[in-house]
Amino acid sequence: MRAAVALLLWLTATAAVAQSTASGLFQAMDTNGDGRVSEAEYVAYMSQGFYRLDRNHDGVLESDELPGGHGKPITLQEWQDNLRKEFRKLDRHHHGYLTEQELMQPPQ
């Protein structure tokens, strides 16, 4: 399940990168314009994928709303908890924010 969620998160991020330049993605996430992406900014931006998939807007991605139409349901809270874990993996310098370089690195 975690691997599937991690893959889904990575695919969401990859699709966003494909649609815009790395700089454009970074700027879209950096909503306060301070030149870095906080955990809150990262979670808010990446949660857009959940909202797009949650067709009935009940805060749970049911099996039929997940890519492939199967899998264990996931709540918004679980989704965002996974995003926070990914943020910490991307924040390789452990300074509490992401630089553009860190954001563009694949999670480890």
N, C-alpha and C positions, 0 to 999 in steps of 0.2 A: 504494500500500500504506500509506504513512504517513498519507495523508488518511483512509483507511478506519479505521486504528487510532485516529487522533485523534477521528474521529467516534464510534467505539465507546466510547472513553474518556469523551467528552462525554456521550453517551447514558447511560452508566452513572451518571455524576455527576448528570445531570438526573433520572434515575429515582429516585435516592436523595433528591434535593431534593423531588421530588413526593411522596414517601412520608413525609417528615418536615418539620418547620419548619427554616429555615436555622439557627437556634440549636441545634436538636436534632442536625442533621447535624454541625455544628461540634463539639458536645460529644461526639458519637460518635467523631469522628476524634481529638479531644484526649484520648488515653487516660491521660496523666499529669496532666490537670487544671490545667495551668499557664497556660491562657488563650490558647494559641497552638498551631498545628499544625506540627510539624516535618516535614521531608522523610520521615523514617522512618515517622512516624505516617500521613502522606498515602499513601505507597506501600503500607503494610500494609492500610489501609482499602480503598483502591481496587483492590488485588489480589484482593479478595473476588469481584469480577466475573469475573476469570480463573478462579478456583477453581470458580465456579458453572458456567461454560461448559465447563470441562475434564471432560467426563463420564467419561472413562476414567482420569482422574487420572495421566496420563503426563507432565505438565509441558509439553505442547505442545497448542496449539489447532489441530487439523487442520481442513481445509476444511469438513467436515460438522459441526464444532462451532461454527463461526463463524456470526454472524447472516447469513441468506440462504443458508447452506450452500455458500458458495464463497469463495475467496480464498487467499492464500498462508499456509501455516501460520506460527504465531508461538509462540515459546517464552516461558516465564515470564520469563526474563531479558530478552528483547526487550520484553515487555509492561512490565516494571518500569523498563527504561531509558526507554521512552516516558513513563511516569508521572513520572519524575524530570525530563524535559524540560518536561512540562506544569507541574510544581511550580515550576520556575524561571521559567516564563512568568507564572504566577499571583503569584509573589513579586515584585511590582512595585517594592517598596522595597529589594529585595535584602538583606534582613536575615536570611535563612536560615530563616524560619518564615512561616506564613500567619496573618493576622488573619481574623476572621470576614468582614470586608468583602472582602478579597482572595479568599477562598475562594468567595464568591458571584459574583464577576466572571467573565464568560466569558473563556477564554484568548484571547490576542492572537496 
